[in-house]
C-alpha cells in the first residue's frame, strides 16, 4: 500500500491536466497513488488520463459515465483512500517537485499535527504570479497563537497533505452542516486552527492557478445579498459550534467567539460590502 493518496477530480481539464499529472508523477516522494476521477468530460481529458495511467501504474483512472456534480467527484478520492496521508490536487494546479516529500516529512516531525502546508503562490490567468504567501506557524500555544493562525491562514493550505484519519470525518461534517462550496475550505481548516494542528515546510511551493469558479464572487456574477447573508450566518454558526466543543477557559472561548465575527468577514464576505451593495443597489 502506498503512503500518500493524491485525489485529482477533473472535468474538461484538457488544457492543464497534462502539466498537473506530469508534476505528480515526477514528485521526489514516489510512494503515492493517484486517484483520478473524470466527471464525464466531453473534451480530450479521457485521452490524456488514459495515456498517463498506461505509463504509470500509480495512477488509477476512473471515468464516470455521467456527471455526478463537482462535490461528489471531489469527495470520492478521499472516501476510497486507504493510505495514512491524503492530498487533493486540482487539475489546473502544480507544485514544487519535492512538495509531497517535504510535507510528509513535516507531518512526521510534528506528530500532533493533522495537516502540513507549504508556501502558496497564486498564478493569474495571464500567467503572472502573485507574491508568495509563506506560512507562519506560531511556536507557542494558547489564545494568541490561535488568533494568529486564524487570520494568517490561507485557502491554499487546504491543498497540503492531511492525515487521512483527521480529514475524513471532518469533511463529512463540513459537507453535512455547511453544504456550500464557497468558503468550505476555510471551514474545513478551522478546527485545526483552533487545535493548533497545522505544521509547515515553507521551502516548498504550491502553485494555485486563479481561474473563475462557479460558486464564488470572481465569476463576474454577484451573489444575491440574501444568499451572502445566509452563507455568513451558516459559516459563523459552524465556527461557533466547533469552538463550543473545545475545553477552552471562558476568557479564551469568549475572545475567539468575538474574533469569529471578524473571521467570517475575511473568509466568506465582509458585512460592510453587503451594506454598501444594499444601500447603493450595487
N, C-alpha and C positions, 0 to 999 in steps of 0.2 A: 504494500500500500504506500502511496505517495505521502509526503509530509504536508504539502500545501495543495489545496484545490483552488483553482482560479476560474471563477464563473464569468463567462462572456455572453451576455444576451445581445442579440443583434436583430435588426430589421432593416432591410435595404441599406446595408452598410458597405457597398462595393467600393466606395471612394477611399475609405480609410481602414477597412478591415485587414487588408494585407499587411499594412505597416504595423497595426496593432499585434497581429499574430506573430509576425517576424520578431517583434520586440520580446514577446513572451517566450518563444521557443529558444531565443538566444540568451535568456537570463543565466547568470553565472550560477544560480542555485537551480539545479536540474531536477531535483526530486519533487516534481509537480505533476498534477493532472489538470488539463484544461477542459472544462465542460462548456462547450459552445452550443448555445440554443438559438436556432434560427426561427424567428417568429413568422414563418411562411413568407419569406422575402420574395419580391417579384423582379429583382434585378439580378446581378451576377454574384450575389452573396454565396449562393449554394456552390457554384463552381470554385470560388476562392476557398471556401471552407473545406470542401472535399479534397482539393489539392493539398492543403496543409495537413489534413488528417491522414492522407495517404503517406506523406513524407515523414510524419512524426506521430508515433503511436500514443504519445501522451495526450493528444487531442481527441476527445470523444465528441463527435459531431452529431447533433440531433436536429432534424428539420421537422418542424411541426406542419401537419397537413393543413391547418387553418390557424389564423392569427388568434391568439388567446388573450391579447392585451399585454401592454408593456409590463404591468406589475407582476402578473403570473409568470411571464417569461423571465423576469428579473429574479424572482424568488426561487424558482425551480433549482438552479445550480446549488444554492445553499441547502435546500431540502435533501438533495442527493449526495452532498459531500459526506465522506466518511473519514476525512483527514483531521488532524488536530488543529490545523490552521486553514483559514479561508480568506480569499480576496476577490473582490469584484474588479473587473476591468471593462469599462465601456469600450465599444468597438472603435471609437474615434480618439481614444487616449493612448498615450505611450508613457514610458518612464526610462530612467537610467537602467542599464543592463544589470546592475548589481542591486536593484531595488528590492527584490524578494529576499536575496541573501542577507542584506543588511537589516531589513525589518524583522526577519525571523531571528537573527542574532540579537536584536534589541529586545524582542519579547523574551528570549531565553535568559537575558541578563536581568530582566525585571519580572520575576515570577508572578507578582501580584497584578501585573498589567493585563488587560484584555485586548488592547489594540496598540499597534505600532504604526507611526506615520513618518513620512519623510518631508522634505521641503516641497512646497507646492508652487507650480508655475502655471499661470493661465496663458493660453495661446489664442489670440484673437482670430477671427475668420480670415483676416488678411495675412495671417502667419506671424504677426508681430507679437512677441512675448511681452507679458507684463513683468513687473518686478517679482522677485521670489518672495514667497511667504514662508519664512523659516520658523519651524515650530519652536516655541519657548515653553518648556515644561518646568514648572516650579519644582525646586528640590525640597521645599518644606511641605508641611502638612497643615490642614486647617482652613479656616474661612478665607483668608487672603489668597491662598493658593487656588482654592476652588473658584473664586471670582476671576482670578487671572486666567484660569483655564476656560471658563465660560465665555469671557469676552475676547479671549485670544485664540479661540478655536477656529477652525476653518472647515468649510464644507468638503474640501478635498481630503480631509482626514478619513472620511468615510471610505475612501478607496485605498486605505492602508491594509495591513494584514491583521486580521482578527483571530482570536482563539474561537474556534467553531462553537465550543460549548458556551461561550459568552454571547456570541452573536445570535445564535439560532432562537433561543427563547425571547430575546429582545426584539428581533424582527417580528416574531409572531404577535407580540404585544403591541408594538407600534402600529402595525397594519390593521389590527383589530380595533384599537382605540382611536387611531388617527388615520383613517383610510384615504389620505390625500398625498399625492406625490410631492407637492410643493412643501418644502421645509421638513419632510420626513427624515432626511439625512441628519439634520441638526437634532431632531428629537431622538433619533437612534443614538447619537453621540452623547446626549445629555446625561444619562445615568453614569456613564464612565467619567464624565467631568466631575460630577458630584462625588464619586468614589475615588477620584484621582487614580484611575486605572489606564492612563494613556502614557506611553513612552515614545521615544523618537530616535531616528537616525538622520540628523539634519544634512549629512553629507551625501545623501542620495535623493533623487528628484522624481516627482510625479508630475507629468505634463498633461494638464487638462485642457482640451480644446473647448473654447467657448462657442457653442452652437445654440441656435434657438430651440427652446423646449416648449412643448405643447402645454405644459402645466404652469409656466412661470410668467413673470411680467416682461420678459425680454423678447417676446414674440411680436411685439408691436400692437397687440390687442390687450387693452387694460382689463384687469379683473373687475367685475362689478363690486361696488363698495360693500353691499351686504355679504358677498362671498368673502371679501377680505376680513370683515369683522368676524365672520364665523370661523375662518381659519385662525385668526388671532385668539379667539375665545377657546377653541378646542386645543390649540397648541399650549396655551397657558394652563389650561386645566390639566393636561397630561403632565406638564412640568411640575405643577404643584402636587399632583398625586404621587409622582415619583419622589419628590422631596419629602413628602409626609411619611413615606415608608422608611426613611433614614432615621437613625438614632442620634441625631444631632442635638446639641444643647439648645435650649429655647432661643437664645440670642442668635446663634448661628442660623437656625432654621428661619427665624423671622427676617434676618438680613438677606438670606438667599431668596426668600419668598418675595421680598421687596425688589430684589435685583431681577427676578423673573419678569417683572413688569417692563423693565428696560430690555431684557434679553429677547422677549417676543418681538419687540420693535426692530431689533437687529436681524433676527432670523426669519421672520415672516414678512412684516410690513410695518413701517413706522406710523404711529397714530397721527402724527402731525401732517403726514402726507394725505391720510384718509380725510382729515378735517379740511385740508386745503381743497381736495377734489370735491368734497361735498359743498363747500361754500362757493366755489367758483365753477362748479359743474364741469370739472376737468378730469 
